[in-house]
Amino acid sequence: MLHDSALVGLCLAKPSTLQELRRISGFGDKRVEMYGQQILDALRRFRQGERASDEGKQKVSSPRKKRSACSKKAAPSRKSPKSARAPCVRSSR
């Protein structure tokens, strides 16, 4: 995981060597040692036109947000105008 500022630095610096990568804020010796070559390889492939694909990725659904009764809006029918919606009544919990 990288902080946003490290990602911005990576995009701006466009490093091609481990030494250049170490100069970017957020890339210390340990991170460069563990992930540096993989990051440089990914950047090189990107510069050559390769892009990520959806192949092999699972489709992830996000949970629906619960809405209060007052935030739910009924679809207006063709026969009644929008102003004919029922007023919101809040419970006193």
C-alpha beads as a LAMMPS data file, in Angstrom:
LAMMPS data file: protein, C-alpha beads

93 atoms
92 bonds

1 atom types
1 bond types

-500.0 500.0 xlo xhi
-500.0 500.0 ylo yhi
-500.0 500.0 zlo zhi

Masses

1 110.0

Atoms # bond

1 1 1 0.000 0.000 0.000
2 1 1 1.190 3.459 -0.854
3 1 1 0.099 6.849 0.363
4 1 1 -1.462 9.094 -2.278
5 1 1 1.526 11.445 -2.142
6 1 1 3.875 8.533 -2.945
7 1 1 1.715 7.615 -5.953
8 1 1 1.721 11.224 -7.147
9 1 1 5.510 11.339 -6.749
10 1 1 5.810 8.095 -8.680
11 1 1 3.731 9.469 -11.555
12 1 1 5.615 12.756 -11.668
13 1 1 9.139 11.303 -11.386
14 1 1 8.597 8.389 -13.804
15 1 1 11.569 6.453 -12.393
16 1 1 13.344 3.838 -14.493
17 1 1 15.964 2.720 -11.946
18 1 1 15.876 1.666 -8.318
19 1 1 18.057 4.660 -7.445
20 1 1 15.519 7.042 -9.009
21 1 1 12.728 5.235 -7.164
22 1 1 14.518 5.715 -3.814
23 1 1 14.484 9.499 -4.336
24 1 1 10.669 9.567 -4.269
25 1 1 9.074 10.369 -0.919
26 1 1 7.471 7.219 0.487
27 1 1 9.994 4.843 -1.099
28 1 1 12.534 3.951 1.533
29 1 1 15.185 1.261 1.295
30 1 1 12.885 -1.493 2.580
31 1 1 10.003 -0.706 0.210
32 1 1 12.364 -0.379 -2.753
33 1 1 14.049 -3.669 -1.808
34 1 1 10.724 -5.496 -1.474
35 1 1 8.728 -3.992 -4.346
36 1 1 11.013 -1.740 -6.363
37 1 1 11.698 -3.995 -9.317
38 1 1 8.020 -4.994 -9.624
39 1 1 7.015 -1.325 -9.616
40 1 1 9.619 -0.445 -12.242
41 1 1 8.514 -3.391 -14.400
42 1 1 4.875 -2.265 -14.162
43 1 1 5.827 1.304 -15.110
44 1 1 7.902 0.048 -18.066
45 1 1 4.986 -2.080 -19.328
46 1 1 2.650 0.894 -18.957
47 1 1 4.999 3.124 -20.968
48 1 1 5.000 0.447 -23.669
49 1 1 1.200 0.663 -23.907
50 1 1 0.123 -2.231 -21.708
51 1 1 -2.989 -1.621 -19.626
52 1 1 -4.731 -3.592 -16.898
53 1 1 -7.494 -5.924 -17.970
54 1 1 -10.570 -7.194 -16.165
55 1 1 -9.552 -10.776 -16.903
56 1 1 -9.435 -12.879 -13.760
57 1 1 -10.974 -10.199 -11.568
58 1 1 -14.037 -11.054 -9.553
59 1 1 -16.945 -8.710 -9.846
60 1 1 -17.413 -7.068 -6.477
61 1 1 -20.729 -5.632 -5.504
62 1 1 -21.071 -2.855 -3.002
63 1 1 -23.708 -3.064 -0.308
64 1 1 -26.760 -0.937 -0.810
65 1 1 -27.001 2.101 1.388
66 1 1 -29.943 2.061 3.745
67 1 1 -32.163 5.039 3.234
68 1 1 -34.631 6.414 5.701
69 1 1 -38.275 6.470 4.809
70 1 1 -37.983 10.214 4.278
71 1 1 -35.188 9.936 1.751
72 1 1 -37.006 7.381 -0.352
73 1 1 -38.818 9.061 -3.176
74 1 1 -41.627 7.309 -4.878
75 1 1 -41.577 7.481 -8.619
76 1 1 -44.310 9.837 -9.744
77 1 1 -47.106 8.187 -11.610
78 1 1 -48.215 9.501 -14.950
79 1 1 -51.539 10.538 -13.481
80 1 1 -50.281 12.509 -10.468
81 1 1 -47.857 15.437 -10.426
82 1 1 -44.613 15.341 -8.404
83 1 1 -46.140 17.590 -5.770
84 1 1 -48.697 14.897 -4.955
85 1 1 -46.176 12.759 -3.066
86 1 1 -46.976 11.851 0.510
87 1 1 -45.308 14.021 3.163
88 1 1 -42.544 12.567 5.268
89 1 1 -43.435 11.530 8.797
90 1 1 -40.510 10.922 11.124
91 1 1 -40.789 8.549 14.038
92 1 1 -39.702 9.765 17.470
93 1 1 -37.132 7.144 18.511

Bonds

1 1 1 2
2 1 2 3
3 1 3 4
4 1 4 5
5 1 5 6
6 1 6 7
7 1 7 8
8 1 8 9
9 1 9 10
10 1 10 11
11 1 11 12
12 1 12 13
13 1 13 14
14 1 14 15
15 1 15 16
16 1 16 17
17 1 17 18
18 1 18 19
19 1 19 20
20 1 20 21
21 1 21 22
22 1 22 23
23 1 23 24
24 1 24 25
25 1 25 26
26 1 26 27
27 1 27 28
28 1 28 29
29 1 29 30
30 1 30 31
31 1 31 32
32 1 32 33
33 1 33 34
34 1 34 35
35 1 35 36
36 1 36 37
37 1 37 38
38 1 38 39
39 1 39 40
40 1 40 41
41 1 41 42
42 1 42 43
43 1 43 44
44 1 44 45
45 1 45 46
46 1 46 47
47 1 47 48
48 1 48 49
49 1 49 50
50 1 50 51
51 1 51 52
52 1 52 53
53 1 53 54
54 1 54 55
55 1 55 56
56 1 56 57
57 1 57 58
58 1 58 59
59 1 59 60
60 1 60 61
61 1 61 62
62 1 62 63
63 1 63 64
64 1 64 65
65 1 65 66
66 1 66 67
67 1 67 68
68 1 68 69
69 1 69 70
70 1 70 71
71 1 71 72
72 1 72 73
73 1 73 74
74 1 74 75
75 1 75 76
76 1 76 77
77 1 77 78
78 1 78 79
79 1 79 80
80 1 80 81
81 1 81 82
82 1 82 83
83 1 83 84
84 1 84 85
85 1 85 86
86 1 86 87
87 1 87 88
88 1 88 89
89 1 89 90
90 1 90 91
91 1 91 92
92 1 92 93
